Amino acid sequence: MKYHSTRNQIANSALSPAAALIQGLAPDGGLYVPVTFPKPNWELADLLTLSYQAIAEKILNLFFPDFTPAQIKQVVADAYADQWDKDEIVPLVKHAGNYYMELYHGPTLAFKDVALQVLPRLMTRSVTLERLDKDIVILTATSGDTGTASMRGFSDQAGTQVLVFYPYGGVSPVQLKQMLSQKGRNLQAFAIKGNFDDAQSEVKRIFNDEQFKDKLAAGGYQFSSANSMNIGRLMPQIVYYFYSYAQLVNRGEIKLGQAVNFAVPTGNFGDILAGYYAKKLGLPIHKLICASDRNNVLTDFFHTGTYNRLRPFYLTNSPAMDILVSSNLERLLFDVDGENDEEIKAWMKELDQAGRYQVSPEVFAKLQEIFASGYAEEDEVEQEIHRLYDLDGYVIDPHTAVGSFVTKQYQAVTGDTTPTIINSTASPYKFPETVFHAITGQAVAEKGLPAIKQLHTLLGGELPQAAAALFADQPRTEKIIAKEDMETIIRQKLNLK
């Protein structure tokens, strides 16, 4: 198993899984993908009796064979232990005719935990495998959840430093409290005056700055990433697609081999790409439904074949999806376009320089076979939260509501009755202001932790342990910088000359 860049297929540029995981982003700006996509040495039926952890071992062994099965087993055991408040890790529940895959029962209340409890453990073992004599600098842009989950996952991990950049005013009060409260001597978080795309673009630029890499190396450091650009973040997400499918078969809701749909609230495209990779591994998926918020660049792309980031940017009530440049789409296009790295480079250059690109009719036709898409406005997000609560008392967060609303819309328009699983990506307690208003029609008395209390009073039951822990943590002062100062901050924090 080797990994190469979406922008370079030269044989001697391919890396081992451990080396690709450490590097995170390819030097040419591309993303690492398998040179040859793995084929399972097991059948779908073999997964039906397995725990989440056991399925995770099977998937991770496919993509990271330079680790021993015993090492993968230990990574999985440590990643999915008592930091989760559900033994099954990812519960699957049915409401209003659809299934909701609850991905938020980890330590930061969001789906990013599923992979970011795995990545740090793979990273530390990769450093040993590659005999690296440098500390790893995790450089990450976040729209909210990745920053929190990265800081939690890498907290006080030996040989690592974590630098997180997020849009000032562009994350929820709870996301902000989590980032500023996370303990760890190796953690730093900064708000930039700009949006997520500004932060992500600057992170990519710094990653690929050869002079800066030389300074890092001289200081005893090497960059890596915790974004879904990193294969160590992306591949663990494949697991929950297989696990949720197995649960439906076990319950008698579907027959083995029957196709299902997955609806995925989508910003940077990593989560839904993991679903596409699950399909390539043999999971029977009819449609992957790409659900966007008002920043509906992906919806327009799947309807027209033109990706155009030149549009207004909106701060919405689903902030983790407020993104106009979806990095992982490049991996999908590389695969669908027959691994034509020259065409991928041309499209990405157009996106960078002109703000848009148009895929070929052949690629567009292939995308139409697999993907459906839609988007939800902010009032529709609240309506969907209210609908499910009013129907049977089920509470969802705004991002899940985007997926749920788009699913309902898609089913009404197409008449598709395929069983559908909606990726529920965050706890309602992560966005209590929006959820409370959607359910009651009233604003919370105060944002942040008081809003969690007010929502909990309304809903009753047990407060998730990760939400309860926020009341004991003391946040650091928020540090706000200009986006142009990101490189300077990195130099200062790492004491680079």
Residue pairs with C-beta under 8 A, 6 or more apart in sequence:
1 16
1 17
1 34
1 35
1 36
1 38
1 63
1 64
1 65
1 66
2 14
2 15
2 16
2 17
2 34
2 35
2 36
3 14
3 15
3 16
3 17
3 20
3 32
3 33
3 34
3 35
3 231
4 10
4 13
4 14
4 15
4 32
4 33
4 35
5 13
5 26
5 27
5 28
5 30
5 31
5 32
5 33
5 341
6 26
6 30
6 31
6 32
6 33
6 330
6 331
6 334
6 341
6 344
7 26
7 28
7 29
7 30
7 341
7 344
7 345
7 348
8 26
8 28
8 30
8 341
9 339
9 341
14 35
15 23
15 32
16 66
16 129
16 130
17 63
17 64
17 65
17 66
17 67
17 126
17 231
18 64
18 66
18 67
18 125
18 126
18 129
18 130
19 126
19 130
20 32
20 231
21 64
21 119
21 122
21 123
21 126
21 224
21 230
21 231
21 232
22 123
22 126
22 127
22 130
22 132
22 136
22 222
22 224
23 32
23 223
23 224
24 207
24 223
24 224
24 225
24 227
24 229
24 230
25 31
25 204
25 207
25 208
25 223
25 225
25 229
25 230
26 32
27 208
28 208
29 204
29 208
29 348
30 330
30 341
30 344
30 345
30 348
31 229
31 327
31 328
31 330
31 331
31 334
32 231
33 331
33 334
33 335
34 63
37 280
38 62
38 63
38 281
39 281
40 58
40 62
40 281
40 282
41 62
42 58
44 242
44 245
44 256
44 257
44 282
44 283
44 284
45 256
47 55
47 58
47 242
47 243
47 246
48 246
48 249
48 250
48 256
50 58
50 246
51 88
52 80
52 88
52 89
52 90
52 239
52 240
52 243
53 76
53 77
53 80
53 89
55 239
55 242
55 243
55 246
56 76
56 79
56 80
56 118
56 236
56 239
57 69
57 72
57 73
57 76
59 235
59 236
59 238
59 239
59 242
59 281
60 67
60 72
60 75
60 76
60 118
60 235
60 236
60 239
61 67
61 69
61 72
62 281
63 231
63 235
64 72
64 122
64 235
66 129
67 75
67 122
67 125
67 129
71 125
74 121
75 118
75 121
75 122
75 125
76 118
78 117
78 121
79 117
79 118
79 121
79 236
80 89
80 117
83 106
83 107
83 117
84 105
84 106
84 107
85 105
85 464
85 465
85 466
86 102
86 105
89 105
89 114
89 243
90 101
90 102
90 103
90 105
90 114
90 240
90 243
90 244
91 101
91 102
91 105
92 99
92 100
92 101
92 102
92 244
92 247
92 248
92 421
93 99
93 100
93 102
93 394
94 100
94 253
95 388
95 391
95 392
95 394
96 387
96 388
96 391
96 392
96 394
98 263
98 404
98 407
98 420
98 421
98 422
99 244
99 248
99 253
99 419
99 420
99 421
99 422
100 394
100 396
100 400
100 404
100 421
100 422
100 424
101 240
101 244
101 421
101 422
101 423
101 424
102 424
103 110
103 111
103 114
103 240
103 423
103 424
103 425
104 110
104 111
104 113
104 397
104 424
104 425
104 426
104 427
104 430
105 427
105 464
106 113
106 114
106 117
106 149
106 466
107 113
107 117
107 149
107 152
107 466
108 145
108 148
108 149
108 152
108 178
108 466
109 174
109 426
109 427
109 429
109 430
109 464
109 466
109 467
110 145
110 148
110 149
110 320
110 425
110 426
110 427
110 430
111 145
111 237
111 271
111 423
111 425
111 426
112 145
112 146
112 148
112 149
112 150
113 149
113 152
113 153
114 236
114 237
114 239
114 240
115 228
115 232
115 233
115 234
115 235
115 236
115 237
116 146
116 149
116 150
116 152
116 153
116 226
116 233
117 153
118 232
118 236
119 153
119 226
119 230
119 232
119 233
119 236
120 153
120 154
120 157
120 160
122 232
123 136
123 154
123 157
123 160
123 224
123 232
124 157
124 158
124 159
124 160
126 132
126 232
127 136
127 159
132 222
133 220
134 216
134 217
134 220
134 221
134 222
135 159
135 160
135 161
135 220
135 221
135 222
136 159
136 160
136 161
136 221
136 222
136 223
136 224
137 160
137 161
137 162
137 163
137 216
137 221
137 222
137 223
137 224
137 490
137 494
138 150
138 154
138 160
138 161
138 162
138 163
138 224
138 225
138 226
139 163
139 203
139 206
139 207
139 223
139 224
139 225
139 490
140 146
140 147
140 150
140 162
140 163
140 164
140 165
140 203
140 225
140 226
140 227
141 164
141 165
141 166
141 196
141 199
141 200
141 202
141 203
141 227
142 148
142 150
142 164
142 165
142 166
142 171
142 196
142 199
142 227
143 166
143 167
143 170
143 171
143 196
143 267
143 268
143 319
143 320
143 321
143 322
143 323
144 166
144 170
144 171
144 172
144 175
144 319
144 320
145 175
145 320
145 425
145 426
145 430
146 226
146 227
146 228
147 164
147 166
147 171
147 175
147 179
147 189
148 175
148 178
148 179
148 182
149 226
150 162
150 164
150 226
151 162
151 164
151 179
151 182
151 184
151 187
151 189
152 182
153 226
154 160
154 162
154 184
154 186
154 187
154 226
155 182
155 183
155 184
155 186
155 187
156 183
156 184
156 185
156 186
157 186
160 186
161 186
161 188
161 221
161 493
161 494
162 184
162 186
162 187
162 188
162 226
163 188
163 190
163 489
163 490
163 493
164 179
164 187
164 188
164 189
164 190
165 189
165 190
165 191
165 192
165 199
165 202
165 203
165 486
166 179
166 189
166 190
166 191
166 192
166 196
166 199
167 191
167 192
167 194
167 195
167 196
167 198
167 199
167 322
168 191
168 192
168 193
168 194
168 480
169 191
169 315
170 195
170 196
170 315
170 319
170 322
171 179
171 319
172 319
172 430
172 431
172 433
173 433
173 447
173 448
173 451
174 429
174 430
174 431
174 432
174 448
174 449
174 451
174 452
174 470
175 319
175 320
175 430
176 475
176 478
177 448
177 449
177 470
177 473
177 475
178 470
179 189
180 189
180 475
180 476
180 477
180 478
181 470
181 473
181 474
181 475
181 476
182 473
183 473
188 493
189 479
190 479
190 480
190 481
190 486
190 489
191 478
191 479
191 480
191 481
192 198
192 199
192 202
192 480
192 481
192 482
192 483
192 486
193 480
193 481
193 482
193 483
194 483
195 313
195 315
195 322
195 324
196 322
196 323
197 309
197 313
197 323
197 324
197 325
198 483
199 483
199 486
200 227
200 323
200 325
200 327
201 325
202 483
202 486
202 487
203 225
203 227
203 486
206 212
206 223
206 486
206 487
206 490
207 223
207 225
209 487
212 487
213 223
215 491
215 496
215 497
216 222
216 223
216 494
216 496
218 496
218 497
219 494
219 495
219 496
219 497
221 494
221 496
224 230
225 233
226 233
227 233
227 268
227 270
227 327
228 234
228 237
228 268
228 269
228 270
228 271
228 273
228 327
228 328
229 270
229 327
229 328
233 270
234 270
234 273
234 274
234 277
234 328
235 274
235 277
237 270
237 271
237 274
238 274
238 275
238 277
238 278
238 281
241 262
241 274
241 275
241 278
241 283
241 285
242 278
242 281
242 283
244 421
245 254
245 260
245 283
245 284
245 421
248 254
248 260
248 419
248 421
249 255
249 256
253 419
254 260
254 419
257 284
258 284
258 419
259 284
259 285
259 286
259 418
260 284
260 285
260 286
260 418
260 419
260 420
260 421
261 285
261 286
261 287
261 288
261 289
261 407
261 416
261 418
261 419
261 420
261 421
262 272
262 275
262 285
262 287
262 288
262 289
262 420
262 421
262 422
262 423
263 289
263 291
263 403
263 404
263 406
263 407
263 410
263 420
263 421
263 422
263 423
264 271
264 272
264 275
264 288
264 289
264 290
264 291
264 403
264 423
265 271
265 291
265 293
265 318
265 321
265 399
265 400
265 402
265 403
265 423
265 425
266 272
266 290
266 291
266 292
266 298
266 321
266 326
267 292
267 320
267 321
267 322
267 323
267 326
268 323
268 326
268 327
268 328
269 298
269 326
269 327
269 328
269 329
269 332
270 327
270 328
271 423
271 425
272 288
272 290
273 328
273 329
273 331
273 332
275 285
275 288
276 288
276 332
276 335
276 370
278 285
279 285
279 288
279 370
280 335
285 370
286 416
286 418
287 370
287 371
287 372
287 416
287 418
288 370
288 371
288 372
289 371
289 372
289 373
289 374
289 403
289 406
289 407
289 410
289 420
290 298
290 299
290 302
290 371
290 372
290 373
290 374
291 373
291 374
291 375
291 376
291 402
291 403
291 405
291 406
291 407
292 298
292 299
292 321
292 373
292 374
292 375
292 376
292 402
292 406
293 314
293 316
293 318
293 321
293 322
293 375
293 376
293 377
293 378
293 381
293 402
294 314
294 316
294 375
294 376
294 377
294 378
295 313
295 314
295 316
295 321
295 322
295 323
295 324
296 375
297 307
297 308
297 309
297 311
297 323
297 324
297 326
298 326
298 329
298 373
299 373
299 374
299 375
300 306
300 308
301 307
301 308
301 329
301 373
302 367
302 368
302 371
302 372
302 373
303 373
305 358
305 359
305 361
305 363
305 364
305 367
306 356
306 357
306 358
306 359
307 329
307 347
307 351
307 356
307 357
307 358
307 359
308 355
308 356
309 324
309 325
309 351
309 355
309 356
310 355
310 356
311 324
313 322
313 324
314 322
315 322
316 322
316 378
316 381
317 378
317 381
317 382
317 398
317 431
317 434
318 378
318 381
318 398
318 399
318 401
318 402
320 399
320 425
320 426
321 399
321 402
325 351
330 344
330 348
332 367
333 344
333 347
333 359
333 363
334 340
334 341
334 344
336 363
336 366
336 367
337 343
337 344
337 359
337 360
337 363
343 360
346 357
347 357
347 359
348 357
350 356
350 357
351 357
359 367
372 410
372 414
373 406
374 405
374 406
374 409
374 410
375 402
375 406
376 384
376 401
376 402
376 405
376 406
380 405
381 398
381 401
381 402
381 405
381 434
381 438
382 398
382 401
382 434
382 437
382 438
383 405
383 438
384 396
384 401
384 402
384 404
384 405
384 408
385 395
385 396
385 397
385 398
385 401
385 434
385 435
385 438
385 439
386 438
386 439
388 394
388 395
388 396
388 401
388 404
389 395
389 438
389 439
395 428
395 435
395 439
395 459
396 404
396 424
396 428
396 435
397 424
397 425
397 426
397 427
397 428
397 430
397 431
397 434
397 435
398 431
398 434
398 435
399 425
399 426
399 431
400 422
400 423
400 424
400 425
400 426
401 438
403 422
403 423
403 424
403 425
404 422
407 420
407 422
410 416
411 417
411 420
427 464
427 466
427 467
428 435
428 455
428 459
429 452
429 455
429 456
429 463
429 464
429 467
430 467
432 444
432 451
432 452
432 454
432 455
433 443
433 444
433 447
433 451
435 455
436 442
436 443
436 444
436 451
436 454
436 455
436 458
437 443
437 444
439 458
440 458
444 450
444 451
444 454
444 455
445 451
445 454
449 470
449 471
452 463
452 467
452 470
456 463
456 467
481 489
490 496
